Amino acid sequence: MPISRVQGRFDGEDSNFGTVTVDDRVYDELTKTMTRVNAAAERIHAAAVPAVI
């Protein structure tokens, strides 16, 4: 049983969580934003204030 199909899952769920469309076209704005955030991730993490529990 496949987890995902082009038209949605076997149980009717039809969500899209990828970086390309079902036609294999890149979501440009999403990809550009993810690239910027990924490039800054280490700096963002290093500057974060540790949580005190």
ModelCIF file with pLDDT and N, C-alpha, C, O atoms, coordinates in Angstrom:
data_MODEL
#
_entry.id   MODEL 
#
_entity.id                         1 
_entity.type                       polymer 
_entity.pdbx_number_of_molecules   1 
#
_entity_poly.entity_id                      1 
_entity_poly.type                           'polypeptide(L)' 
_entity_poly.nstd_linkage                   no 
_entity_poly.nstd_monomer                   no 
_entity_poly.pdbx_seq_one_letter_code       MPISRVQGRFDGEDSNFGTVTVDDRVYDELTKTMTRVNAAAERIHAAAVPAVI 
_entity_poly.pdbx_seq_one_letter_code_can   MPISRVQGRFDGEDSNFGTVTVDDRVYDELTKTMTRVNAAAERIHAAAVPAVI 
_entity_poly.pdbx_strand_id                 A 
#
loop_
_entity_poly_seq.entity_id 
_entity_poly_seq.num 
_entity_poly_seq.mon_id 
_entity_poly_seq.hetero 
1 1  MET n 
1 2  PRO n 
1 3  ILE n 
1 4  SER n 
1 5  ARG n 
1 6  VAL n 
1 7  GLN n 
1 8  GLY n 
1 9  ARG n 
1 10 PHE n 
1 11 ASP n 
1 12 GLY n 
1 13 GLU n 
1 14 ASP n 
1 15 SER n 
1 16 ASN n 
1 17 PHE n 
1 18 GLY n 
1 19 THR n 
1 20 VAL n 
1 21 THR n 
1 22 VAL n 
1 23 ASP n 
1 24 ASP n 
1 25 ARG n 
1 26 VAL n 
1 27 TYR n 
1 28 ASP n 
1 29 GLU n 
1 30 LEU n 
1 31 THR n 
1 32 LYS n 
1 33 THR n 
1 34 MET n 
1 35 THR n 
1 36 ARG n 
1 37 VAL n 
1 38 ASN n 
1 39 ALA n 
1 40 ALA n 
1 41 ALA n 
1 42 GLU n 
1 43 ARG n 
1 44 ILE n 
1 45 HIS n 
1 46 ALA n 
1 47 ALA n 
1 48 ALA n 
1 49 VAL n 
1 50 PRO n 
1 51 ALA n 
1 52 VAL n 
1 53 ILE n 
#
_struct_asym.id          A 
_struct_asym.entity_id   1 
#
loop_
_ma_qa_metric.id 
_ma_qa_metric.mode 
_ma_qa_metric.name 
_ma_qa_metric.software_group_id 
_ma_qa_metric.type 
1 global pLDDT . pLDDT 
2 local  pLDDT . pLDDT 
#
_ma_qa_metric_global.metric_id      1 
_ma_qa_metric_global.metric_value   82.19 
_ma_qa_metric_global.model_id       1 
_ma_qa_metric_global.ordinal_id     1 
#
loop_
_ma_qa_metric_local.label_asym_id 
_ma_qa_metric_local.label_comp_id 
_ma_qa_metric_local.label_seq_id 
_ma_qa_metric_local.metric_id 
_ma_qa_metric_local.metric_value 
_ma_qa_metric_local.model_id 
_ma_qa_metric_local.ordinal_id 
A MET 1  2 45.00 1 1  
A PRO 2  2 49.00 1 2  
A ILE 3  2 52.00 1 3  
A SER 4  2 48.00 1 4  
A ARG 5  2 50.00 1 5  
A VAL 6  2 59.00 1 6  
A GLN 7  2 64.00 1 7  
A GLY 8  2 64.00 1 8  
A ARG 9  2 71.00 1 9  
A PHE 10 2 75.00 1 10 
A ASP 11 2 79.00 1 11 
A GLY 12 2 72.00 1 12 
A GLU 13 2 73.00 1 13 
A ASP 14 2 70.00 1 14 
A SER 15 2 73.00 1 15 
A ASN 16 2 71.00 1 16 
A PHE 17 2 77.00 1 17 
A GLY 18 2 86.00 1 18 
A THR 19 2 90.00 1 19 
A VAL 20 2 89.00 1 20 
A THR 21 2 85.00 1 21 
A VAL 22 2 78.00 1 22 
A ASP 23 2 85.00 1 23 
A ASP 24 2 89.00 1 24 
A ARG 25 2 92.00 1 25 
A VAL 26 2 94.00 1 26 
A TYR 27 2 94.00 1 27 
A ASP 28 2 96.00 1 28 
A GLU 29 2 96.00 1 29 
A LEU 30 2 93.00 1 30 
A THR 31 2 94.00 1 31 
A LYS 32 2 96.00 1 32 
A THR 33 2 95.00 1 33 
A MET 34 2 94.00 1 34 
A THR 35 2 95.00 1 35 
A ARG 36 2 95.00 1 36 
A VAL 37 2 93.00 1 37 
A ASN 38 2 94.00 1 38 
A ALA 39 2 95.00 1 39 
A ALA 40 2 95.00 1 40 
A ALA 41 2 93.00 1 41 
A GLU 42 2 93.00 1 42 
A ARG 43 2 93.00 1 43 
A ILE 44 2 90.00 1 44 
A HIS 45 2 90.00 1 45 
A ALA 46 2 92.00 1 46 
A ALA 47 2 92.00 1 47 
A ALA 48 2 90.00 1 48 
A VAL 49 2 87.00 1 49 
A PRO 50 2 85.00 1 50 
A ALA 51 2 81.00 1 51 
A VAL 52 2 86.00 1 52 
A ILE 53 2 79.00 1 53 
#
loop_
_atom_site.group_PDB 
_atom_site.id 
_atom_site.type_symbol 
_atom_site.label_atom_id 
_atom_site.label_alt_id 
_atom_site.label_comp_id 
_atom_site.label_asym_id 
_atom_site.label_entity_id 
_atom_site.label_seq_id 
_atom_site.pdbx_PDB_ins_code 
_atom_site.Cartn_x 
_atom_site.Cartn_y 
_atom_site.Cartn_z 
_atom_site.occupancy 
_atom_site.B_iso_or_equiv 
_atom_site.pdbx_formal_charge 
_atom_site.auth_seq_id 
_atom_site.auth_comp_id 
_atom_site.auth_asym_id 
_atom_site.auth_atom_id 
_atom_site.pdbx_PDB_model_num 
ATOM 1   N N  . MET A 1 1  ? 0.841  -1.172 0.000   1.00 45.00 ? 1  MET A N  1 
ATOM 2   C CA . MET A 1 1  ? 0.000  0.000  0.000   1.00 45.00 ? 1  MET A CA 1 
ATOM 3   C C  . MET A 1 1  ? 0.890  1.240  0.000   1.00 45.00 ? 1  MET A C  1 
ATOM 4   O O  . MET A 1 1  ? 1.662  1.435  0.938   1.00 45.00 ? 1  MET A O  1 
ATOM 5   N N  . PRO A 1 2  ? 0.798  2.087  -1.038  1.00 49.00 ? 2  PRO A N  1 
ATOM 6   C CA . PRO A 1 2  ? 1.629  3.288  -1.094  1.00 49.00 ? 2  PRO A CA 1 
ATOM 7   C C  . PRO A 1 2  ? 1.210  4.312  -0.040  1.00 49.00 ? 2  PRO A C  1 
ATOM 8   O O  . PRO A 1 2  ? 0.031  4.427  0.293   1.00 49.00 ? 2  PRO A O  1 
ATOM 9   N N  . ILE A 1 3  ? 2.178  5.045  0.475   1.00 52.00 ? 3  ILE A N  1 
ATOM 10  C CA . ILE A 1 3  ? 1.905  6.082  1.464   1.00 52.00 ? 3  ILE A CA 1 
ATOM 11  C C  . ILE A 1 3  ? 1.264  7.296  0.786   1.00 52.00 ? 3  ILE A C  1 
ATOM 12  O O  . ILE A 1 3  ? 0.368  7.918  1.356   1.00 52.00 ? 3  ILE A O  1 
ATOM 13  N N  . SER A 1 4  ? 1.709  7.634  -0.408  1.00 48.00 ? 4  SER A N  1 
ATOM 14  C CA . SER A 1 4  ? 1.227  8.832  -1.073  1.00 48.00 ? 4  SER A CA 1 
ATOM 15  C C  . SER A 1 4  ? 1.064  8.568  -2.554  1.00 48.00 ? 4  SER A C  1 
ATOM 16  O O  . SER A 1 4  ? 1.815  7.793  -3.147  1.00 48.00 ? 4  SER A O  1 
ATOM 17  N N  . ARG A 1 5  ? 0.079  9.216  -3.144  1.00 50.00 ? 5  ARG A N  1 
ATOM 18  C CA . ARG A 1 5  ? -0.143 9.142  -4.580  1.00 50.00 ? 5  ARG A CA 1 
ATOM 19  C C  . ARG A 1 5  ? -0.222 10.562 -5.114  1.00 50.00 ? 5  ARG A C  1 
ATOM 20  O O  . ARG A 1 5  ? -0.357 11.515 -4.346  1.00 50.00 ? 5  ARG A O  1 
ATOM 21  N N  . VAL A 1 6  ? -0.138 10.699 -6.423  1.00 59.00 ? 6  VAL A N  1 
ATOM 22  C CA . VAL A 1 6  ? -0.204 12.013 -7.045  1.00 59.00 ? 6  VAL A CA 1 
ATOM 23  C C  . VAL A 1 6  ? -1.516 12.706 -6.690  1.00 59.00 ? 6  VAL A C  1 
ATOM 24  O O  . VAL A 1 6  ? -1.531 13.918 -6.478  1.00 59.00 ? 6  VAL A O  1 
ATOM 25  N N  . GLN A 1 7  ? -2.601 11.968 -6.624  1.00 64.00 ? 7  GLN A N  1 
ATOM 26  C CA . GLN A 1 7  ? -3.915 12.542 -6.345  1.00 64.00 ? 7  GLN A CA 1 
ATOM 27  C C  . GLN A 1 7  ? -4.290 12.479 -4.873  1.00 64.00 ? 7  GLN A C  1 
ATOM 28  O O  . GLN A 1 7  ? -5.443 12.751 -4.538  1.00 64.00 ? 7  GLN A O  1 
ATOM 29  N N  . GLY A 1 8  ? -3.385 12.137 -3.992  1.00 64.00 ? 8  GLY A N  1 
ATOM 30  C CA . GLY A 1 8  ? -3.683 12.047 -2.569  1.00 64.00 ? 8  GLY A CA 1 
ATOM 31  C C  . GLY A 1 8  ? -3.504 10.629 -2.061  1.00 64.00 ? 8  GLY A C  1 
ATOM 32  O O  . GLY A 1 8  ? -3.177 9.721  -2.825  1.00 64.00 ? 8  GLY A O  1 
ATOM 33  N N  . ARG A 1 9  ? -3.718 10.447 -0.783  1.00 71.00 ? 9  ARG A N  1 
ATOM 34  C CA . ARG A 1 9  ? -3.548 9.134  -0.169  1.00 71.00 ? 9  ARG A CA 1 
ATOM 35  C C  . ARG A 1 9  ? -4.749 8.238  -0.432  1.00 71.00 ? 9  ARG A C  1 
ATOM 36  O O  . ARG A 1 9  ? -5.797 8.693  -0.890  1.00 71.00 ? 9  ARG A O  1 
ATOM 37  N N  . PHE A 1 10 ? -4.575 6.966  -0.134  1.00 75.00 ? 10 PHE A N  1 
ATOM 38  C CA . PHE A 1 10 ? -5.622 5.971  -0.320  1.00 75.00 ? 10 PHE A CA 1 
ATOM 39  C C  . PHE A 1 10 ? -6.875 6.276  0.498   1.00 75.00 ? 10 PHE A C  1 
ATOM 40  O O  . PHE A 1 10 ? -7.968 5.835  0.144   1.00 75.00 ? 10 PHE A O  1 
ATOM 41  N N  . ASP A 1 11 ? -6.723 7.031  1.597   1.00 79.00 ? 11 ASP A N  1 
ATOM 42  C CA . ASP A 1 11 ? -7.867 7.308  2.474   1.00 79.00 ? 11 ASP A CA 1 
ATOM 43  C C  . ASP A 1 11 ? -8.528 8.651  2.175   1.00 79.00 ? 11 ASP A C  1 
ATOM 44  O O  . ASP A 1 11 ? -9.390 9.094  2.934   1.00 79.00 ? 11 ASP A O  1 
ATOM 45  N N  . GLY A 1 12 ? -8.141 9.296  1.096   1.00 72.00 ? 12 GLY A N  1 
ATOM 46  C CA . GLY A 1 12 ? -8.776 10.542 0.689   1.00 72.00 ? 12 GLY A CA 1 
ATOM 47  C C  . GLY A 1 12 ? -8.044 11.804 1.099   1.00 72.00 ? 12 GLY A C  1 
ATOM 48  O O  . GLY A 1 12 ? -8.376 12.888 0.619   1.00 72.00 ? 12 GLY A O  1 
ATOM 49  N N  . GLU A 1 13 ? -7.049 11.689 1.982   1.00 73.00 ? 13 GLU A N  1 
ATOM 50  C CA . GLU A 1 13 ? -6.294 12.879 2.367   1.00 73.00 ? 13 GLU A CA 1 
ATOM 51  C C  . GLU A 1 13 ? -5.556 13.395 1.142   1.00 73.00 ? 13 GLU A C  1 
ATOM 52  O O  . GLU A 1 13 ? -4.988 12.618 0.375   1.00 73.00 ? 13 GLU A O  1 
ATOM 53  N N  . ASP A 1 14 ? -5.566 14.710 0.964   1.00 70.00 ? 14 ASP A N  1 
ATOM 54  C CA . ASP A 1 14 ? -4.936 15.305 -0.203  1.00 70.00 ? 14 ASP A CA 1 
ATOM 55  C C  . ASP A 1 14 ? -4.173 16.557 0.215   1.00 70.00 ? 14 ASP A C  1 
ATOM 56  O O  . ASP A 1 14 ? -4.576 17.675 -0.109  1.00 70.00 ? 14 ASP A O  1 
ATOM 57  N N  . SER A 1 15 ? -3.081 16.367 0.927   1.00 73.00 ? 15 SER A N  1 
ATOM 58  C CA . SER A 1 15 ? -2.264 17.477 1.394   1.00 73.00 ? 15 SER A CA 1 
ATOM 59  C C  . SER A 1 15 ? -0.950 17.509 0.632   1.00 73.00 ? 15 SER A C  1 
ATOM 60  O O  . SER A 1 15 ? -0.491 16.490 0.118   1.00 73.00 ? 15 SER A O  1 
ATOM 61  N N  . ASN A 1 16 ? -0.355 18.686 0.566   1.00 71.00 ? 16 ASN A N  1 
ATOM 62  C CA . ASN A 1 16 ? 0.907  18.843 -0.136  1.00 71.00 ? 16 ASN A CA 1 
ATOM 63  C C  . ASN A 1 16 ? 1.915  19.453 0.830   1.00 71.00 ? 16 ASN A C  1 
ATOM 64  O O  . ASN A 1 16 ? 1.732  20.573 1.307   1.00 71.00 ? 16 ASN A O  1 
ATOM 65  N N  . PHE A 1 17 ? 2.971  18.716 1.112   1.00 77.00 ? 17 PHE A N  1 
ATOM 66  C CA . PHE A 1 17 ? 4.009  19.194 2.017   1.00 77.00 ? 17 PHE A CA 1 
ATOM 67  C C  . PHE A 1 17 ? 5.367  19.225 1.339   1.00 77.00 ? 17 PHE A C  1 
ATOM 68  O O  . PHE A 1 17 ? 6.391  19.293 2.020   1.00 77.00 ? 17 PHE A O  1 
ATOM 69  N N  . GLY A 1 18 ? 5.400  19.176 0.025   1.00 86.00 ? 18 GLY A N  1 
ATOM 70  C CA . GLY A 1 18 ? 6.657  19.114 -0.694  1.00 86.00 ? 18 GLY A CA 1 
ATOM 71  C C  . GLY A 1 18 ? 7.131  20.457 -1.211  1.00 86.00 ? 18 GLY A C  1 
ATOM 72  O O  . GLY A 1 18 ? 6.487  21.485 -0.998  1.00 86.00 ? 18 GLY A O  1 
ATOM 73  N N  . THR A 1 19 ? 8.262  20.435 -1.890  1.00 90.00 ? 19 THR A N  1 
ATOM 74  C CA . THR A 1 19 ? 8.831  21.656 -2.456  1.00 90.00 ? 19 THR A CA 1 
ATOM 75  C C  . THR A 1 19 ? 8.619  21.725 -3.968  1.00 90.00 ? 19 THR A C  1 
ATOM 76  O O  . THR A 1 19 ? 9.097  22.649 -4.625  1.00 90.00 ? 19 THR A O  1 
ATOM 77  N N  . VAL A 1 20 ? 7.901  20.745 -4.516  1.00 89.00 ? 20 VAL A N  1 
ATOM 78  C CA . VAL A 1 20 ? 7.546  20.759 -5.932  1.00 89.00 ? 20 VAL A CA 1 
ATOM 79  C C  . VAL A 1 20 ? 6.074  20.406 -6.088  1.00 89.00 ? 20 VAL A C  1 
ATOM 80  O O  . VAL A 1 20 ? 5.487  19.772 -5.211  1.00 89.00 ? 20 VAL A O  1 
ATOM 81  N N  . THR A 1 21 ? 5.475  20.817 -7.204  1.00 85.00 ? 21 THR A N  1 
ATOM 82  C CA . THR A 1 21 ? 4.082  20.513 -7.485  1.00 85.00 ? 21 THR A CA 1 
ATOM 83  C C  . THR A 1 21 ? 3.960  19.074 -7.970  1.00 85.00 ? 21 THR A C  1 
ATOM 84  O O  . THR A 1 21 ? 4.962  18.386 -8.166  1.00 85.00 ? 21 THR A O  1 
ATOM 85  N N  . VAL A 1 22 ? 2.720  18.627 -8.160  1.00 78.00 ? 22 VAL A N  1 
ATOM 86  C CA . VAL A 1 22 ? 2.520  17.274 -8.693  1.00 78.00 ? 22 VAL A CA 1 
ATOM 87  C C  . VAL A 1 22 ? 3.045  17.171 -10.116 1.00 78.00 ? 22 VAL A C  1 
ATOM 88  O O  . VAL A 1 22 ? 3.255  16.070 -10.626 1.00 78.00 ? 22 VAL A O  1 
ATOM 89  N N  . ASP A 1 23 ? 3.259  18.320 -10.763 1.00 85.00 ? 23 ASP A N  1 
ATOM 90  C CA . ASP A 1 23 ? 3.833  18.355 -12.111 1.00 85.00 ? 23 ASP A CA 1 
ATOM 91  C C  . ASP A 1 23 ? 5.341  18.545 -12.082 1.00 85.00 ? 23 ASP A C  1 
ATOM 92  O O  . ASP A 1 23 ? 5.960  18.803 -13.114 1.00 85.00 ? 23 ASP A O  1 
ATOM 93  N N  . ASP A 1 24 ? 5.939  18.414 -10.882 1.00 89.00 ? 24 ASP A N  1 
ATOM 94  C CA . ASP A 1 24 ? 7.382  18.504 -10.688 1.00 89.00 ? 24 ASP A CA 1 
ATOM 95  C C  . ASP A 1 24 ? 7.934  19.900 -10.960 1.00 89.00 ? 24 ASP A C  1 
ATOM 96  O O  . ASP A 1 24 ? 9.074  20.053 -11.400 1.00 89.00 ? 24 ASP A O  1 
ATOM 97  N N  . ARG A 1 25 ? 7.108  20.922 -10.690 1.00 92.00 ? 25 ARG A N  1 
ATOM 98  C CA . ARG A 1 25 ? 7.563  22.303 -10.805 1.00 92.00 ? 25 ARG A CA 1 
ATOM 99  C C  . ARG A 1 25 ? 7.920  22.810 -9.406  1.00 92.00 ? 25 ARG A C  1 
ATOM 100 O O  . ARG A 1 25 ? 7.172  22.612 -8.449  1.00 92.00 ? 25 ARG A O  1 
ATOM 101 N N  . VAL A 1 26 ? 9.058  23.458 -9.310  1.00 94.00 ? 26 VAL A N  1 
ATOM 102 C CA . VAL A 1 26 ? 9.552  23.950 -8.022  1.00 94.00 ? 26 VAL A CA 1 
ATOM 103 C C  . VAL A 1 26 ? 8.694  25.117 -7.549  1.00 94.00 ? 26 VAL A C  1 
ATOM 104 O O  . VAL A 1 26 ? 8.351  26.002 -8.333  1.00 94.00 ? 26 VAL A O  1 
ATOM 105 N N  . TYR A 1 27 ? 8.347  25.116 -6.251  1.00 94.00 ? 27 TYR A N  1 
ATOM 106 C CA . TYR A 1 27 ? 7.718  26.275 -5.623  1.00 94.00 ? 27 TYR A CA 1 
ATOM 107 C C  . TYR A 1 27 ? 8.839  27.273 -5.339  1.00 94.00 ? 27 TYR A C  1 
ATOM 108 O O  . TYR A 1 27 ? 9.529  27.167 -4.325  1.00 94.00 ? 27 TYR A O  1 
ATOM 109 N N  . ASP A 1 28 ? 9.017  28.243 -6.238  1.00 96.00 ? 28 ASP A N  1 
ATOM 110 C CA . ASP A 1 28 ? 10.164 29.150 -6.173  1.00 96.00 ? 28 ASP A CA 1 
ATOM 111 C C  . ASP A 1 28 ? 10.268 29.910 -4.854  1.00 96.00 ? 28 ASP A C  1 
ATOM 112 O O  . ASP A 1 28 ? 11.325 29.905 -4.225  1.00 96.00 ? 28 ASP A O  1 
ATOM 113 N N  . GLU A 1 29 ? 9.184  30.564 -4.425  1.00 96.00 ? 29 GLU A N  1 
ATOM 114 C CA . GLU A 1 29 ? 9.242  31.377 -3.211  1.00 96.00 ? 29 GLU A CA 1 
ATOM 115 C C  . GLU A 1 29 ? 9.557  30.511 -1.987  1.00 96.00 ? 29 GLU A C  1 
ATOM 116 O O  . GLU A 1 29 ? 10.366 30.898 -1.143  1.00 96.00 ? 29 GLU A O  1 
ATOM 117 N N  . LEU A 1 30 ? 8.922  29.350 -1.892  1.00 93.00 ? 30 LEU A N  1 
ATOM 118 C CA . LEU A 1 30 ? 9.183  28.447 -0.772  1.00 93.00 ? 30 LEU A CA 1 
ATOM 119 C C  . LEU A 1 30 ? 10.637 27.980 -0.777  1.00 93.00 ? 30 LEU A C  1 
ATOM 120 O O  . LEU A 1 30 ? 11.299 27.989 0.260   1.00 93.00 ? 30 LEU A O  1 
ATOM 121 N N  . THR A 1 31 ? 11.122 27.578 -1.929  1.00 94.00 ? 31 THR A N  1 
ATOM 122 C CA . THR A 1 31 ? 12.494 27.078 -2.033  1.00 94.00 ? 31 THR A CA 1 
ATOM 123 C C  . THR A 1 31 ? 13.509 28.168 -1.700  1.00 94.00 ? 31 THR A C  1 
ATOM 124 O O  . THR A 1 31 ? 14.495 27.901 -1.012  1.00 94.00 ? 31 THR A O  1 
ATOM 125 N N  . LYS A 1 32 ? 13.282 29.384 -2.176  1.00 96.00 ? 32 LYS A N  1 
ATOM 126 C CA . LYS A 1 32 ? 14.196 30.492 -1.872  1.00 96.00 ? 32 LYS A CA 1 
ATOM 127 C C  . LYS A 1 32 ? 14.208 30.797 -0.376  1.00 96.00 ? 32 LYS A C  1 
ATOM 128 O O  . LYS A 1 32 ? 15.264 31.034 0.210   1.00 96.00 ? 32 LYS A O  1 
ATOM 129 N N  . THR A 1 33 ? 13.025 30.790 0.235   1.00 95.00 ? 33 THR A N  1 
ATOM 130 C CA . THR A 1 33 ? 12.945 31.053 1.673   1.00 95.00 ? 33 THR A CA 1 
ATOM 131 C C  . THR A 1 33 ? 13.622 29.955 2.472   1.00 95.00 ? 33 THR A C  1 
ATOM 132 O O  . THR A 1 33 ? 14.349 30.242 3.423   1.00 95.00 ? 33 THR A O  1 
ATOM 133 N N  . MET A 1 34 ? 13.396 28.705 2.102   1.00 94.00 ? 34 MET A N  1 
ATOM 134 C CA . MET A 1 34 ? 14.031 27.586 2.795   1.00 94.00 ? 34 MET A CA 1 
ATOM 135 C C  . MET A 1 34 ? 15.551 27.653 2.665   1.00 94.00 ? 34 MET A C  1 
ATOM 136 O O  . MET A 1 34 ? 16.269 27.326 3.610   1.00 94.00 ? 34 MET A O  1 
ATOM 137 N N  . THR A 1 35 ? 16.039 28.073 1.513   1.00 95.00 ? 35 THR A N  1 
ATOM 138 C CA . THR A 1 35 ? 17.475 28.201 1.288   1.00 95.00 ? 35 THR A CA 1 
ATOM 139 C C  . THR A 1 35 ? 18.068 29.264 2.210   1.00 95.00 ? 35 THR A C  1 
ATOM 140 O O  . THR A 1 35 ? 19.125 29.057 2.806   1.00 95.00 ? 35 THR A O  1 
ATOM 141 N N  . ARG A 1 36 ? 17.374 30.417 2.325   1.00 95.00 ? 36 ARG A N  1 
ATOM 142 C CA . ARG A 1 36 ? 17.856 31.489 3.208   1.00 95.00 ? 36 ARG A CA 1 
ATOM 143 C C  . ARG A 1 36 ? 17.841 31.051 4.673   1.00 95.00 ? 36 ARG A C  1 
ATOM 144 O O  . ARG A 1 36 ? 18.805 31.285 5.401   1.00 95.00 ? 36 ARG A O  1 
ATOM 145 N N  . VAL A 1 37 ? 16.760 30.422 5.102   1.00 93.00 ? 37 VAL A N  1 
ATOM 146 C CA . VAL A 1 37 ? 16.660 29.987 6.498   1.00 93.00 ? 37 VAL A CA 1 
ATOM 147 C C  . VAL A 1 37 ? 17.708 28.921 6.800   1.00 93.00 ? 37 VAL A C  1 
ATOM 148 O O  . VAL A 1 37 ? 18.342 28.952 7.854   1.00 93.00 ? 37 VAL A O  1 
ATOM 149 N N  . ASN A 1 38 ? 17.889 27.988 5.888   1.00 94.00 ? 38 ASN A N  1 
ATOM 150 C CA . ASN A 1 38 ? 18.878 26.934 6.107   1.00 94.00 ? 38 ASN A CA 1 
ATOM 151 C C  . ASN A 1 38 ? 20.286 27.521 6.225   1.00 94.00 ? 38 ASN A C  1 
ATOM 152 O O  . ASN A 1 38 ? 21.077 27.088 7.064   1.00 94.00 ? 38 ASN A O  1 
ATOM 153 N N  . ALA A 1 39 ? 20.593 28.506 5.384   1.00 95.00 ? 39 ALA A N  1 
ATOM 154 C CA . ALA A 1 39 ? 21.918 29.138 5.431   1.00 95.00 ? 39 ALA A CA 1 
ATOM 155 C C  . ALA A 1 39 ? 22.148 29.848 6.762   1.00 95.00 ? 39 ALA A C  1 
ATOM 156 O O  . ALA A 1 39 ? 23.285 29.948 7.224   1.00 95.00 ? 39 ALA A O  1 
ATOM 157 N N  . ALA A 1 40 ? 21.070 30.342 7.383   1.00 95.00 ? 40 ALA A N  1 
ATOM 158 C CA . ALA A 1 40 ? 21.188 31.079 8.637   1.00 95.00 ? 40 ALA A CA 1 
ATOM 159 C C  . ALA A 1 40 ? 20.933 30.215 9.873   1.00 95.00 ? 40 ALA A C  1 
ATOM 160 O O  . ALA A 1 40 ? 21.077 30.696 10.997  1.00 95.00 ? 40 ALA A O  1 
ATOM 161 N N  . ALA A 1 41 ? 20.562 28.961 9.686   1.00 93.00 ? 41 ALA A N  1 
ATOM 162 C CA . ALA A 1 41 ? 20.132 28.113 10.805  1.00 93.00 ? 41 ALA A CA 1 
ATOM 163 C C  . ALA A 1 41 ? 21.175 27.988 11.912  1.00 93.00 ? 41 ALA A C  1 
ATOM 164 O O  . ALA A 1 41 ? 20.834 28.090 13.090  1.00 93.00 ? 41 ALA A O  1 
ATOM 165 N N  . GLU A 1 42 ? 22.417 27.773 11.559  1.00 93.00 ? 42 GLU A N  1 
ATOM 166 C CA . GLU A 1 42 ? 23.452 27.610 12.579  1.00 93.00 ? 42 GLU A CA 1 
ATOM 167 C C  . GLU A 1 42 ? 23.617 28.889 13.399  1.00 93.00 ? 42 GLU A C  1 
ATOM 168 O O  . GLU A 1 42 ? 23.740 28.837 14.622  1.00 93.00 ? 42 GLU A O  1 
ATOM 169 N N  . ARG A 1 43 ? 23.619 30.049 12.712  1.00 93.00 ? 43 ARG A N  1 
ATOM 170 C CA . ARG A 1 43 ? 23.736 31.335 13.403  1.00 93.00 ? 43 ARG A CA 1 
ATOM 171 C C  . ARG A 1 43 ? 22.523 31.585 14.297  1.00 93.00 ? 43 ARG A C  1 
ATOM 172 O O  . ARG A 1 43 ? 22.668 32.053 15.427  1.00 93.00 ? 43 ARG A O  1 
ATOM 173 N N  . ILE A 1 44 ? 21.336 31.276 13.797  1.00 90.00 ? 44 ILE A N  1 
ATOM 174 C CA . ILE A 1 44 ? 20.106 31.446 14.586  1.00 90.00 ? 44 ILE A CA 1 
ATOM 175 C C  . ILE A 1 44 ? 20.146 30.566 15.826  1.00 90.00 ? 44 ILE A C  1 
ATOM 176 O O  . ILE A 1 44 ? 19.814 31.009 16.926  1.00 90.00 ? 44 ILE A O  1 
ATOM 177 N N  . HIS A 1 45 ? 20.548 29.338 15.644  1.00 90.00 ? 45 HIS A N  1 
ATOM 178 C CA . HIS A 1 45 ? 20.623 28.397 16.764  1.00 90.00 ? 45 HIS A CA 1 
ATOM 179 C C  . HIS A 1 45 ? 21.658 28.859 17.804  1.00 90.00 ? 45 HIS A C  1 
ATOM 180 O O  . HIS A 1 45 ? 21.399 28.805 19.006  1.00 90.00 ? 45 HIS A O  1 
ATOM 181 N N  . ALA A 1 46 ? 22.819 29.309 17.336  1.00 92.00 ? 46 ALA A N  1 
ATOM 182 C CA . ALA A 1 46 ? 23.879 29.737 18.258  1.00 92.00 ? 46 ALA A CA 1 
ATOM 183 C C  . ALA A 1 46 ? 23.464 30.970 19.062  1.00 92.00 ? 46 ALA A C  1 
ATOM 184 O O  . ALA A 1 46 ? 23.916 31.148 20.192  1.00 92.00 ? 46 ALA A O  1 
ATOM 185 N N  . ALA A 1 47 ? 22.610 31.823 18.494  1.00 92.00 ? 47 ALA A N  1 
ATOM 186 C CA . ALA A 1 47 ? 22.182 33.036 19.169  1.00 92.00 ? 47 ALA A CA 1 
ATOM 187 C C  . ALA A 1 47 ? 20.976 32.822 20.083  1.00 92.00 ? 47 ALA A C  1 
ATOM 188 O O  . ALA A 1 47 ? 20.600 33.724 20.832  1.00 92.00 ? 47 ALA A O  1 
ATOM 189 N N  . ALA A 1 48 ? 20.377 31.654 20.027  1.00 90.00 ? 48 ALA A N  1 
ATOM 190 C CA . ALA A 1 48 ? 19.162 31.395 20.802  1.00 90.00 ? 48 ALA A CA 1 
ATOM 191 C C  . ALA A 1 48 ? 19.463 31.358 22.302  1.00 90.00 ? 48 ALA A C  1 
ATOM 192 O O  . ALA A 1 48 ? 20.533 30.924 22.730  1.00 90.00 ? 48 ALA A O  1 
ATOM 193 N N  . VAL A 1 49 ? 18.509 31.815 23.068  1.00 87.00 ? 49 VAL A N  1 
ATOM 194 C CA . VAL A 1 49 ? 18.614 31.784 24.526  1.00 87.00 ? 49 VAL A CA 1 
ATOM 195 C C  . VAL A 1 49 ? 18.135 30.408 24.994  1.00 87.00 ? 49 VAL A C  1 
ATOM 196 O O  . VAL A 1 49 ? 17.025 29.999 24.652  1.00 87.00 ? 49 VAL A O  1 
ATOM 197 N N  . PRO A 1 50 ? 18.945 29.693 25.764  1.00 85.00 ? 50 PRO A N  1 
ATOM 198 C CA . PRO A 1 50 ? 18.530 28.373 26.233  1.00 85.00 ? 50 PRO A CA 1 
ATOM 199 C C  . PRO A 1 50 ? 17.272 28.468 27.100  1.00 85.00 ? 50 PRO A C  1 
ATOM 200 O O  . PRO A 1 50 ? 17.118 29.398 27.892  1.00 85.00 ? 50 PRO A O  1 
ATOM 201 N N  . ALA A 1 51 ? 16.413 27.531 26.943  1.00 81.00 ? 51 ALA A N  1 
ATOM 202 C CA . ALA A 1 51 ? 15.201 27.469 27.765  1.00 81.00 ? 51 ALA A CA 1 
ATOM 203 C C  . ALA A 1 51 ? 15.549 26.966 29.157  1.00 81.00 ? 51 ALA A C  1 
ATOM 204 O O  . ALA A 1 51 ? 16.331 26.028 29.312  1.00 81.00 ? 51 ALA A O  1 
ATOM 205 N N  . VAL A 1 52 ? 14.977 27.580 30.141  1.00 86.00 ? 52 VAL A N  1 
ATOM 206 C CA . VAL A 1 52 ? 15.172 27.143 31.522  1.00 86.00 ? 52 VAL A CA 1 
ATOM 207 C C  . VAL A 1 52 ? 13.895 26.441 31.976  1.00 86.00 ? 52 VAL A C  1 
ATOM 208 O O  . VAL A 1 52 ? 12.816 27.032 32.017  1.00 86.00 ? 52 VAL A O  1 
ATOM 209 N N  . ILE A 1 53 ? 14.049 25.189 32.309  1.00 79.00 ? 53 ILE A N  1 
ATOM 210 C CA . ILE A 1 53 ? 12.872 24.403 32.717  1.00 79.00 ? 53 ILE A CA 1 
ATOM 211 C C  . ILE A 1 53 ? 12.969 24.083 34.189  1.00 79.00 ? 53 ILE A C  1 
ATOM 212 O O  . ILE A 1 53 ? 12.082 23.429 34.738  1.00 79.00 ? 53 ILE A O  1 
#
